[in-house]
Amino acid sequence: MIAKTPITPYYAVIFTSERTEVREGYSNTADRMLEMAKGQEGYLGIESAREEIGITVSYWKDLDSIRKWKMNAEHLMAQEKGRKEWYQNYKTRICFVERDYEFNK
């Protein structure tokens, strides 16, 4: 589902990853992180897709909201587990969204 974002400007965090073969605990942790992110101040929405490469884009009100989410204690533990077990590699990009537009049928 496409996230319903507010009028610009806002920020996007693009998390692109390639997974390892380890599956144990990943789905539960991903679900928990999504629920926690939704409760964070400044959270605006999320979009995600996975094939060979996973791409998750989360939307945030400001850079301070992104920093607070990154430093959340449970999120930090999930990040560490991801580096040790679930991800072969990943890249995070933080972007300023100054314009968006859409089409709806």
N, C-alpha and C positions, 0 to 999 in steps of 0.2 A: 504494500500500500504506500502511496506517495504521502509524505508528511505534509500537513497543513501548517505552513510557516507564516509568521506575521509579515507585516509590511517591512521592507528592508529599512535599515541595515540590520544584520545579525551575523553570527559566525557559524561556520560548518567545520566539524572535525571529521576528516576522512581517514578511516582506518582500513588499510588494505593488507591482506594476510594470505599466507600459504600455510596450510596445516601439516602437522606430522600425522602419523598413523594412529596416534593415541586418541581415543574417543572417550574414555572413562572420565566422567565428571564434567565434560565440556558443556553439554547442553544445559544441565542444571545450573552451572555457573553463569553461562550466557543469559539464561532466563532471569536469574537473580540480579545480574548487573543491569539488565534492561529495566526491571522493576525499580531498582534503586535509582537509576538515572532519571526515570520519570518523576521521582520524588525530589530531585535536586532543584534548588532555586536556579532559575535561568534556563532550565531545560525546555526546548521547544518542540522536539520531535526526532524521529529516526527513520532511516530507510536502510534496508540490508538485502544483499544478494550473495549467493555462494554457488560457485561452480568449481573450477580448478583454483580460482582466486576468489577470496571472500572480500567483499567491499561493504563496509558499514559507514554510513554518513549520519552523524548526529548533529543537531542544530541547537545553538545556544544563544542566549541574549547578549552575552559579553564575554570578554576574556577572563574576567574574574570568576565567572560561573564555570568556565572550562577548567581553570586552575583548581578550584575547589573540588570538582569532580575527580580530576586526576589524583588529587591528594587524599581522597576518601580512603580510610584505612582498609575497608573490605575490598575496595577496588584495587588498591595497591597489592593486596595478597593475591587477587585474581590475575593481575598483571604478571607477578612473579611466577605463578604457576603456569601461565601461558608461555612465558619464556622458557621454562624448564621442560614442559611437557607437550603443549598443544600446538605451538607455532614453529614452523621451520624458519620463517622470517616474517617480518611485518614492517609497515611504514605508516606513520601518522602524519597527516598534514592538517594544519589549522589555517582556515581561509576566512577572509572577510567577504561577506556576501553584500554587494552594494546594489544589486539589481536582480530580480527574478521575474519570470512571467510564466503563464501556463495556458494549456489548452484543455478544455473539457467537452466531451461529446454528450 
